């Protein structure tokens, strides 16, 4: 199962660490971009009944309208607010406790290597300018039965069902193997 988000345009230039803009402009632009990505991500997450996997593969494709040379590293740096918006929901508060920003689509747990393997690609399509994000669980079942079981598991978790912890599974296993069946 792959979750796909198409974001019009490339990440804003103002989000680049090399941009010659005032810090407040950079901050507000990043905040707005995070909110847009959060909205688009939430639409897809709800449509697919997506639950953030323990570990995910995130593939970001920058679709460029022409073959002009681009600084790949700068595009990746500009995408930082995008990656932040894929994570768990967060509220940013000012010193008085007022919420000044809220973002996070709950698509991945975190953008650290422990939880997400992130790759980037540049693609040229004449006249097109967009950013495509594809997220897949790091584990994907190969058989139809495995895919159905994973879908049911994710649906149960999304519905609020709590799964057994590893300790509880161990106790269940010990109990099942210790009983004698005749």
C-alpha positions in Angstrom: 0.0 0.0 0.0 1.5 3.3 -1.1 0.2 6.7 0.0 0.7 9.4 -2.7 0.5 13.1 -2.2 0.8 15.6 -5.2 1.7 19.1 -4.1 1.4 21.8 -6.8 4.8 23.5 -7.5 8.1 23.0 -5.8 8.9 23.8 -2.2 9.1 27.6 -1.7 12.4 29.3 -2.4 12.1 31.2 0.9 12.4 27.9 2.8 16.0 27.5 1.5 18.7 28.1 4.0 20.5 30.0 1.3 17.6 32.4 0.6 18.4 36.0 1.3 15.2 36.8 3.1 14.3 38.0 6.6 13.9 35.2 9.2 10.3 36.1 9.7 9.5 35.7 6.0 11.2 32.3 6.0 9.3 31.3 9.1 5.9 32.3 7.9 6.5 30.8 4.4 7.5 27.5 6.1 4.5 27.6 8.4 2.1 28.1 5.5 3.7 25.4 3.4 3.5 22.9 6.4 -0.2 23.7 6.7 -0.8 23.1 3.0 1.1 19.8 3.1 -0.8 18.8 6.3 -4.2 19.4 4.6 -3.3 17.5 1.5 -1.8 14.7 3.5 -4.8 14.4 5.8 -7.1 14.1 2.8 -5.0 11.2 1.5 -4.6 9.6 4.9 -8.3 9.6 5.5 -9.1 8.4 2.0 -6.8 5.4 2.4 -7.4 4.7 6.1 -3.6 5.1 6.6 -1.9 4.4 9.9 1.6 5.7 10.4 3.9 2.6 10.1 6.6 1.8 12.6 9.1 2.5 9.8 8.3 4.1 6.4 10.0 4.6 3.1 9.4 8.2 1.9 10.2 9.0 -1.7 10.0 12.7 -2.7 10.0 13.5 -6.4 10.6 17.1 -7.6 8.9 17.4 -11.0 10.7 20.2 -12.9 9.2 22.1 -15.8 12.4 22.4 -17.8 16.0 21.0 -17.9 17.7 24.0 -16.4 20.4 23.1 -13.9 19.1 22.9 -10.4 20.9 22.5 -7.1 19.6 19.2 -5.8 20.8 19.8 -2.3 19.0 23.2 -2.2 15.8 21.5 -3.3 16.2 18.9 -0.5 16.8 21.7 2.0 13.7 23.6 0.8 11.6 20.4 1.4 12.3 20.3 5.2 8.9 21.8 6.0 7.3 19.2 3.7 8.9 16.4 5.6 8.0 17.9 9.0 4.4 18.1 7.9 4.3 14.4 7.2 5.0 13.6 10.9 2.8 13.4 13.9 0.5 16.3 14.7 2.1 19.2 16.6 1.0 22.5 18.0 3.5 25.4 18.2 2.6 27.9 20.9 4.0 31.4 21.7 5.2 32.5 25.2 1.6 33.2 26.3 0.5 29.7 25.4 -1.5 30.7 22.3 -1.4 28.2 19.4 0.3 30.0 16.5 0.7 27.0 14.2 -0.5 23.5 14.0 0.7 20.9 11.5 1.3 17.2 11.0 -0.6 14.7 8.9 0.3 11.6 11.0 1.7 9.8 7.9 5.0 9.0 9.5 6.1 8.8 13.1 9.2 11.0 12.7 11.7 11.9 10.0 14.7 10.4 11.9 16.4 7.4 10.2 14.9 5.2 12.9 11.4 5.8 11.6 11.8 6.9 8.0 14.1 6.2 5.0 13.9 9.3 2.8 15.0 9.4 -0.8 14.8 12.2 -3.3 14.5 12.3 -7.1 14.5 15.0 -9.8 12.3 14.4 -12.8 11.7 16.6 -15.9 8.2 16.9 -17.4 7.8 19.7 -19.8 5.5 22.4 -18.4 4.9 20.6 -15.1 6.0 21.8 -11.7 5.0 19.7 -8.7 6.3 17.8 -5.7 5.2 14.2 -5.4 5.5 12.3 -2.0 5.1 8.6 -2.0 5.1 6.8 1.4 5.1 3.0 1.9 5.6 1.0 5.0 9.2 -0.4 5.2 7.5 -3.8 5.4 5.1 -4.7 2.7 3.5 -8.2 2.5 4.0 -10.1 -0.8 0.9 -12.4 -0.8 -2.7 -11.3 -1.1 -3.5 -12.8 2.3 -0.7 -10.9 3.9 -1.9 -7.7 2.3 -5.4 -8.3 3.5 -4.2 -9.0 7.0 -2.1 -5.8 7.1 -5.1 -3.8 5.8 -7.3 -5.2 8.5 -4.6 -4.6 11.2 -4.3 -1.0 10.1 -8.0 -0.5 10.0 -8.4 -1.9 13.5 -5.6 0.4 14.8 -7.2 3.4 13.1 -10.5 2.4 14.8 -8.9 2.6 18.2 -8.1 -1.1 18.9 -5.0 -1.6 21.0 -2.6 -4.4 20.0 -0.8 -6.7 22.4 2.7 -5.6 23.5 5.7 -7.9 22.9 5.5 -9.0 26.6 1.8 -9.9 26.3 2.5 -11.9 23.1 5.3 -13.7 25.0 3.0 -14.6 27.9 0.3 -15.8 25.4 2.8 -17.9 23.6 4.1 -19.5 26.9 0.6 -20.2 28.0 -0.3 -21.9 24.7 2.9 -24.0 24.6 2.6 -25.0 28.3 -0.8 -26.5 28.0 -0.9 -30.2 27.1 -3.3 -31.0 24.2 -4.6 -34.6 24.1 
